[in-house]
Amino acid sequence: WLKPRFRLLVLTKGDQEVQESKLVRSGLSSLFEAVHVVREKDSQVLIDLVAQYGLDSERIWAVGNSPRSDVNPAVEAEIRAVFIPHTNTWDLEQAITRSDRVIELASFRGLMDLFRDDEDEVR
């Protein structure tokens, strides 16, 4: 549902081969324009990706389940974030930066409702 409407990029941290392998095994790799594997996800990485892809920081969203490496860096980079909590998120990762740029959803399915208003507009 998202692929024809939005440009989708993966930003993850860890070992390049391991992360790419996980994406291939998930069967989702064809949905993404690009995959970026970094040592740490921080605000500068997001700022650099916004510039690299010529994105409008007011119109993009970081989506993830980690406040520390998904949500908080997005807020620091002044982009929007969708936090989708996972029951097994490490307690020390729970500290989330509260901001009007952050939306919390119960599941990825909620993205359809969140972005439905923009259905005719490819981002």
JONORDA-V838416 format. One record per residue. RES is the residue in three letters. D_FIRST is the distance of its C-alpha to the first C-alpha in whole Angstrom. Layout:
res = (RES:RES)
d_first = (D_FIRST:D_FIRST)
This chain:
res = (TRP:LEU:LYS:PRO:ARG:PHE:ARG:LEU:LEU:VAL:LEU:THR:LYS:GLY:ASP:GLN:GLU:VAL:GLN:GLU:SER:LYS:LEU:VAL:ARG:SER:GLY:LEU:SER:SER:LEU:PHE:GLU:ALA:VAL:HIS:VAL:VAL:ARG:GLU:LYS:ASP:SER:GLN:VAL:LEU:ILE:ASP:LEU:VAL:ALA:GLN:TYR:GLY:LEU:ASP:SER:GLU:ARG:ILE:TRP:ALA:VAL:GLY:ASN:SER:PRO:ARG:SER:ASP:VAL:ASN:PRO:ALA:VAL:GLU:ALA:GLU:ILE:ARG:ALA:VAL:PHE:ILE:PRO:HIS:THR:ASN:THR:TRP:ASP:LEU:GLU:GLN:ALA:ILE:THR:ARG:SER:ASP:ARG:VAL:ILE:GLU:LEU:ALA:SER:PHE:ARG:GLY:LEU:MET:ASP:LEU:PHE:ARG:ASP:ASP:GLU:ASP:GLU:VAL:ARG)
d_first = (0:4:6:7:7:9:12:11:15:16:20:22:25:28:29:27:27:27:23:22:23:21:18:19:20:17:15:13:15:13:10:13:15:18:19:22:24:27:30:29:26:28:28:29:27:24:26:27:23:23:26:25:22:23:21:21:22:22:18:17:16:17:15:18:20:23:25:27:25:22:23:26:26:23:26:28:27:26:22:20:19:17:19:18:21:22:25:27:26:30:32:33:30:29:31:28:29:28:27:25:23:22:19:20:17:18:15:11:10:12:9:7:11:12:10:10:13:12:10:12:13:12:13)
